[in-house]
Amino acid sequence: IETRGFMSLYQGISAPLLGSMAENAVLFLSYGKVKQMLGEKPGEKDLSLWQLSFAGGVAGAIASFALNPFEVIKVQMQVTNSAAISSSSAGGAVRKYNGLIDCVMQTIRNEGIVKGLYRGQTSLLVREIPGNACWYGVYEGVCFSQMPEGGTKRDLGISTHLLGGAAAGVAYWTAFYPADTVGSQIRANPEYGSRKFVDVFIEIYKREGWKGLYRGWGITVMRAAPAHALIFAMYEQTMGVFRRFDPDTEDCIDKRSGSISHSS
């Protein structure tokens, strides 16, 4: 803040903002489709919490391919531009990006699409699959626990959606946070760029232990709780608006009955 001002804290925000939009769009769409493939028929056949968690994990795997390019660009813009500014006085030849598009073009030109924009894909899959299994599983579990007997999610208030979303956000980042640590190193550090996920994981663990792998977890979950609470609350409110135009729009968990009640 002293050297570059308060707005430097928001450096590279365009990439994660676009990435979050793409991820959540693909994530919720994939989640719904996977549930249909597992045989969910609202009002007739419900899924167990284990099945809902599995659907979340599959959806996370699919969404990771939409998210990873944005993760790469975010890290490139934040880390590389910071290094460029720091070394400018010494005449360093560190590459500096002039915005999101310039960063994308330079990355593709220098490294290609697969090696450039999908660097660290393995680490993202390791994070997204268990993370989203916990994300949806915890949220659906909280909602289910608050539903009255014979009721539906439509009977729940926004406070339950906020609570479930906050719990889901903490669960998501706790499931396998080290994968994010390793992924950030692979995307940001040229030394790790071409190395395998397991190799980087082991090296960080040997050098810093679990403390190194979980560095930043506290501030991450503090940020995630309110952010994910709002994601789910807004999703449910949006579904409520859709129901005004189409009363047949169904909930993710239809009723507190059937197979889902046996898994609690």
C-alpha positions as CSV (number, residue, x, y, z in Angstrom):
1,I,0.0,0.0,0.0
2,E,2.9,2.4,0.8
3,T,4.6,2.0,-2.5
4,R,1.7,1.5,-4.9
5,G,-1.5,2.6,-3.1
6,F,-4.6,0.9,-1.8
7,M,-5.8,-0.1,-5.3
8,S,-2.8,-2.3,-5.8
9,L,-4.6,-4.7,-3.5
10,Y,-7.1,-5.2,-6.3
11,Q,-4.4,-5.8,-9.0
12,G,-5.5,-8.5,-11.4
13,I,-9.1,-8.5,-10.2
14,S,-10.6,-8.8,-13.7
15,A,-9.2,-12.4,-14.2
16,P,-10.6,-13.9,-10.9
17,L,-13.9,-12.0,-11.4
18,L,-14.4,-13.4,-14.9
19,G,-13.2,-16.8,-13.7
20,S,-15.7,-16.9,-10.8
21,M,-18.5,-16.1,-13.2
22,A,-17.5,-18.8,-15.6
23,E,-16.8,-21.3,-12.8
24,N,-20.2,-20.8,-11.1
25,A,-22.1,-20.9,-14.3
26,V,-20.6,-24.2,-15.4
27,L,-20.6,-25.6,-11.9
28,F,-24.3,-25.1,-11.2
29,L,-25.3,-26.3,-14.7
30,S,-23.1,-29.4,-14.4
31,Y,-24.4,-30.1,-10.9
32,G,-28.0,-30.2,-12.2
33,K,-27.1,-32.4,-15.2
34,V,-25.2,-34.9,-13.1
35,K,-28.0,-35.2,-10.6
36,Q,-30.4,-35.9,-13.5
37,M,-27.9,-38.6,-14.7
38,L,-27.9,-40.2,-11.2
39,G,-31.7,-40.5,-11.5
40,E,-33.0,-37.6,-9.6
41,K,-36.7,-36.9,-10.3
42,P,-38.0,-34.1,-8.0
43,G,-41.1,-35.1,-6.3
44,E,-40.6,-38.8,-7.2
45,K,-37.0,-39.8,-6.5
46,D,-34.5,-37.9,-4.3
47,L,-30.8,-38.4,-4.1
48,S,-28.8,-39.2,-0.9
49,L,-26.3,-36.8,0.5
50,W,-23.6,-39.0,-0.7
51,Q,-25.0,-38.9,-4.3
52,L,-25.3,-35.1,-4.1
53,S,-21.7,-34.9,-2.9
54,F,-20.6,-37.1,-5.8
55,A,-22.5,-34.9,-8.2
56,G,-20.7,-31.9,-6.7
57,G,-17.3,-33.6,-7.2
58,V,-18.1,-34.4,-10.9
59,A,-19.3,-30.8,-11.4
60,G,-16.1,-29.5,-9.9
61,A,-14.0,-31.5,-12.2
62,I,-15.9,-30.2,-15.2
63,A,-15.8,-26.6,-14.0
64,S,-12.0,-26.8,-13.4
65,F,-11.4,-26.7,-17.1
66,A,-13.3,-23.5,-17.4
67,L,-11.6,-22.0,-14.4
68,N,-7.9,-22.9,-14.8
69,P,-7.1,-20.4,-17.6
70,F,-8.4,-17.6,-15.4
71,E,-6.4,-18.9,-12.4
72,V,-3.2,-18.8,-14.6
73,I,-3.8,-15.3,-15.8
74,K,-4.7,-14.1,-12.3
75,V,-1.4,-15.3,-10.9
76,Q,0.6,-14.1,-13.9
77,M,-0.8,-10.6,-13.6
78,Q,-0.4,-10.4,-9.9
79,V,3.0,-11.9,-9.5
80,T,4.8,-10.9,-12.7
81,N,3.6,-7.3,-12.7
82,S,4.6,-7.0,-9.0
83,A,8.1,-8.4,-9.9
84,A,8.3,-6.0,-12.8
85,I,7.6,-2.9,-10.6
86,S,10.0,-4.1,-7.9
87,S,12.8,-4.6,-10.4
88,S,12.2,-1.5,-12.6
89,S,14.6,0.6,-10.6
90,A,17.4,-2.0,-11.1
91,G,16.8,-2.2,-14.8
92,G,15.5,-5.8,-14.6
93,A,14.0,-7.3,-17.7
94,V,10.9,-8.8,-16.1
95,R,8.0,-9.0,-18.4
96,K,5.1,-6.7,-17.6
97,Y,1.5,-7.2,-18.8
98,N,-0.6,-4.3,-20.0
99,G,-4.0,-5.7,-19.0
100,L,-5.9,-9.0,-19.2
101,I,-5.9,-9.4,-23.0
102,D,-2.2,-8.7,-23.2
103,C,-1.5,-11.3,-20.5
104,V,-3.5,-13.9,-22.4
105,M,-1.9,-13.2,-25.7
106,Q,1.7,-13.2,-24.3
107,T,1.0,-16.5,-22.4
108,I,-0.3,-18.2,-25.5
109,R,2.4,-16.9,-27.7
110,N,5.2,-17.9,-25.3
111,E,3.9,-21.1,-23.9
112,G,0.9,-22.3,-26.0
113,I,-2.6,-22.9,-24.9
114,V,-2.1,-26.3,-23.1
115,K,1.2,-25.6,-21.4
116,G,0.4,-21.9,-20.8
117,L,-3.3,-21.6,-19.9
118,Y,-3.7,-25.0,-18.4
119,R,-0.6,-25.0,-16.3
120,G,-1.4,-26.5,-12.9
121,Q,-4.6,-28.3,-14.1
122,T,-3.8,-31.4,-12.0
123,S,-3.6,-29.3,-8.8
124,L,-6.9,-27.6,-9.7
125,L,-8.6,-31.0,-10.2
126,V,-7.2,-32.2,-6.9
127,R,-8.7,-29.1,-5.3
128,E,-12.0,-28.8,-7.1
129,I,-13.2,-32.5,-6.9
130,P,-13.1,-32.9,-3.1
131,G,-13.7,-29.2,-2.6
132,N,-17.0,-29.2,-4.5
133,A,-18.1,-32.5,-3.2
134,C,-17.9,-30.9,0.3
135,W,-19.3,-27.6,-1.0
136,Y,-22.5,-29.1,-2.2
137,G,-22.7,-31.9,0.4
138,V,-22.4,-29.5,3.3
139,Y,-24.8,-26.9,1.9
140,E,-27.5,-29.5,1.0
141,G,-26.9,-31.1,4.4
142,V,-27.5,-27.9,6.3
143,C,-30.6,-27.1,4.3
144,F,-31.9,-30.6,4.8
145,S,-31.3,-30.4,8.6
146,Q,-33.4,-27.3,8.8
147,M,-36.4,-28.4,6.7
148,P,-39.6,-29.2,8.5
149,E,-40.9,-32.8,8.2
150,G,-42.7,-33.0,4.8
151,G,-41.4,-29.6,3.8
152,T,-39.2,-28.4,1.0
153,K,-36.3,-25.9,0.5
154,R,-39.0,-23.3,-0.3
155,D,-39.9,-23.3,3.4
156,L,-36.4,-22.2,4.4
157,G,-35.5,-18.6,5.0
158,I,-32.5,-16.7,3.7
159,S,-30.7,-17.1,7.1
160,T,-30.5,-20.9,6.4
161,H,-29.1,-20.3,2.9
162,L,-26.5,-17.9,4.4
163,L,-25.5,-20.4,7.1
164,G,-25.3,-23.3,4.7
165,G,-23.3,-21.2,2.2
166,A,-20.9,-20.1,4.8
167,A,-20.4,-23.6,6.1
168,A,-20.0,-24.9,2.5
169,G,-17.3,-22.2,1.8
170,V,-15.2,-23.3,4.8
171,A,-15.6,-26.9,3.9
172,Y,-14.6,-26.3,0.3
173,W,-11.3,-24.6,1.3
174,T,-10.6,-27.1,4.1
175,A,-11.1,-30.2,2.0
176,F,-7.7,-30.0,0.3
177,Y,-6.2,-26.6,0.7
178,P,-2.6,-27.8,0.0
179,A,-3.7,-28.4,-3.7
180,D,-4.2,-24.6,-4.0
181,T,-0.8,-23.9,-2.5
182,V,0.9,-26.2,-4.9
183,G,-1.1,-24.9,-7.8
184,S,-0.2,-21.3,-7.1
185,Q,3.5,-22.3,-7.0
186,I,3.2,-24.1,-10.3
187,R,1.5,-21.2,-12.0
188,A,3.6,-18.4,-10.5
189,N,7.1,-19.9,-10.1
190,P,8.9,-20.7,-13.3
191,E,11.0,-23.2,-11.4
192,Y,7.9,-25.3,-10.8
193,G,6.1,-24.7,-14.1
194,S,7.0,-27.9,-15.8
195,R,7.1,-30.1,-12.7
196,K,4.5,-32.6,-11.6
197,F,2.0,-31.9,-8.8
198,V,3.3,-34.6,-6.5
199,D,6.9,-33.5,-6.9
200,V,6.1,-29.9,-5.9
201,F,3.8,-31.1,-3.1
202,I,6.6,-33.2,-1.6
203,E,9.2,-30.5,-2.0
204,I,7.1,-27.9,-0.2
205,Y,6.2,-30.4,2.5
206,K,9.9,-31.3,3.1
207,R,10.9,-27.7,3.2
208,E,8.1,-26.2,5.3
209,G,5.9,-29.1,6.5
210,W,2.1,-28.8,6.8
211,K,2.5,-25.2,7.9
212,G,3.8,-24.4,4.4
213,L,1.1,-26.3,2.6
214,Y,-1.7,-24.6,4.7
215,R,-0.2,-21.1,4.6
216,G,-3.0,-18.6,4.1
217,W,-5.8,-21.0,5.0
218,G,-7.1,-18.8,7.8
219,I,-7.5,-15.6,5.8
220,T,-8.9,-17.7,2.9
221,V,-11.7,-19.2,4.9
222,M,-12.5,-15.9,6.5
223,R,-13.0,-14.5,3.0
224,A,-14.8,-17.6,1.8
225,A,-17.5,-17.8,4.5
226,P,-19.3,-14.5,3.6
227,A,-18.6,-14.8,-0.1
228,H,-20.0,-18.3,-0.4
229,A,-22.9,-17.5,1.9
230,L,-23.9,-14.8,-0.6
231,I,-23.4,-17.1,-3.6
232,F,-25.9,-19.6,-2.3
233,A,-28.3,-17.0,-0.9
234,M,-28.4,-15.2,-4.3
235,Y,-28.8,-18.5,-6.1
236,E,-31.8,-19.4,-4.0
237,Q,-33.3,-15.9,-4.3
238,T,-32.8,-16.1,-8.1
239,M,-34.6,-19.5,-8.1
240,G,-37.4,-17.8,-6.2
241,V,-37.8,-15.2,-8.9
242,F,-37.8,-17.9,-11.6
243,R,-40.6,-19.7,-9.8
244,R,-42.8,-16.6,-10.1
245,F,-42.7,-17.1,-13.9
246,D,-42.5,-20.9,-13.8
247,P,-44.1,-22.5,-10.7
248,D,-42.8,-25.9,-11.7
249,T,-39.2,-24.9,-11.2
250,E,-37.9,-27.5,-8.7
251,D,-35.5,-27.3,-5.7
252,C,-32.2,-29.2,-5.5
253,I,-33.6,-31.1,-2.6
254,D,-37.3,-31.5,-3.1
255,K,-38.8,-32.8,0.1
256,R,-37.6,-34.1,3.4
257,S,-38.5,-37.6,2.4
258,G,-37.4,-40.6,0.3
259,S,-33.7,-41.7,0.0
260,I,-32.2,-38.5,1.3
261,S,-33.8,-38.9,4.7
262,H,-32.1,-42.3,5.1
263,S,-28.6,-40.9,4.7
264,S,-28.9,-38.3,7.5
